[in-house]
Amino acid sequence: MYLALSIFLATLLGFLLLMMDPILGGLIAFGIVTGCLFRGLYLLNDISKRLSKVSPKTDKVQDAYNRYIERRDSE
């Protein structure tokens, strides 16, 4: 339902932009597109930060040291 509403509103907005002066309509359309792109980048950055807190990257040196200790203790 939300998708259908979004499609309808985008169609209405597109029709209104076509009826306006080409310069003004182009500026508004450019602002909408760039705003959506920047918002998407912000959300991707936020998701990346949250995922790095949940599952931090493993340190290769620490992993190698832990494997060495396990092998040493098992022998």
C-alpha positions as CSV (number, residue, x, y, z in Angstrom):
1,M,0.0,0.0,0.0
2,Y,2.8,2.4,0.9
3,L,4.5,1.6,-2.5
4,A,1.3,2.5,-4.4
5,L,0.9,5.7,-2.5
6,S,4.6,6.6,-3.2
7,I,4.1,5.9,-6.9
8,F,0.9,8.0,-7.0
9,L,2.6,11.0,-5.2
10,A,5.7,10.8,-7.4
11,T,3.5,10.8,-10.5
12,L,1.6,13.8,-9.2
13,L,4.8,15.6,-8.4
14,G,6.2,14.8,-11.8
15,F,3.1,16.2,-13.5
16,L,3.3,19.4,-11.4
17,L,7.0,19.8,-12.3
18,L,6.2,19.4,-16.0
19,M,3.6,22.2,-15.7
20,M,6.0,24.6,-14.1
21,D,8.6,26.8,-15.7
22,P,11.4,24.5,-17.1
23,I,14.1,26.2,-15.1
24,L,12.2,26.2,-11.8
25,G,10.9,22.7,-12.3
26,G,14.4,21.5,-13.2
27,L,15.9,23.0,-10.1
28,I,13.3,21.5,-7.9
29,A,13.7,18.1,-9.5
30,F,17.5,18.3,-9.2
31,G,17.1,19.2,-5.5
32,I,14.8,16.2,-4.9
33,V,17.1,13.8,-6.6
34,T,20.3,15.0,-4.9
35,G,18.5,15.1,-1.6
36,C,17.5,11.5,-2.0
37,L,21.0,10.5,-3.0
38,F,22.6,12.2,0.0
39,R,20.0,10.7,2.4
40,G,20.7,7.3,1.0
41,L,24.5,7.8,1.5
42,Y,23.8,9.0,5.1
43,L,21.7,5.9,5.8
44,L,24.3,3.5,4.3
45,N,27.0,5.2,6.5
46,D,24.8,4.8,9.6
47,I,24.2,1.1,8.8
48,S,27.9,0.5,8.3
49,K,28.7,2.1,11.7
50,R,26.1,0.1,13.5
51,L,27.2,-3.2,11.9
52,S,30.8,-2.5,12.8
53,K,29.8,-2.1,16.5
54,V,27.8,-5.4,16.5
55,S,30.5,-7.5,14.7
56,P,33.9,-5.8,14.9
57,K,36.5,-6.8,12.4
58,T,38.9,-9.5,13.7
59,D,42.5,-8.6,14.1
60,K,44.7,-10.9,12.1
61,V,47.7,-10.6,14.4
62,Q,45.5,-11.4,17.5
63,D,44.0,-14.4,15.6
64,A,47.4,-15.8,14.7
65,Y,48.6,-15.3,18.3
66,N,45.5,-17.1,19.6
67,R,46.0,-20.0,17.2
68,Y,49.7,-20.2,18.3
69,I,48.7,-20.4,21.9
70,E,46.1,-23.1,21.3
71,R,48.6,-25.2,19.3
72,R,51.3,-24.7,21.9
73,D,49.0,-25.7,24.8
74,S,47.6,-28.7,22.9
75,E,51.1,-30.2,22.4
